[in-house]
Amino acid sequence: MNFDEHQGKGEAWYAEFACVVRDILEKAINPAEGVPRPQSIQCRAKKASRLKPKPEARGLLQSSSVEEEIEDLAGVRLIFYTNTDADRGKG
């Protein structure tokens, strides 16, 4: 897909994809015994306004394969407390 397609439907598609991955991770972690629970699991798709400078700088705005050129179109983040955070909460 080119940048305009990403800006139209692609951004929503990547947002949905990231949410599906987040849901899979939540379902896999919750019943697992002995697996530390994350503080939170966040997901996001890169906004077109934040994406545009990368392909623009590389001369790829009209490329039909922006998703192959730019690798961080969606992400899922697991956030865990560190031991220091946990110890601080006990005080």
RAKAGI-V897572 format. One record per pair of residues at least 12 apart in sequence whose C-alpha atoms are under 6 Angstrom apart, sorted by sequence separation. I is the first residue (numbers start at 0). J is the second residue. D is the distance in Angstrom with one decimal. If there is no record, write none. Layout:
i:j:d
I:J:D
I:J:D
//
This chain:
i:j:d
18:42:6.0
17:42:5.5
45:72:5.1
44:72:5.7
45:73:5.8
14:43:5.7
44:73:4.2
14:44:4.6
43:73:5.7
13:44:5.5
43:74:5.5
42:74:5.6
42:75:4.3
41:75:5.6
41:76:5.1
40:76:5.6
40:77:4.6
39:78:5.3
38:78:5.4
6:47:5.3
37:78:5.4
38:79:5.1
37:79:4.5
17:73:6.0
2:60:5.6
1:61:5.8
13:73:5.8
1:62:5.4
1:63:4.4
0:63:4.8
1:64:5.8
0:64:5.1
1:65:5.4
//
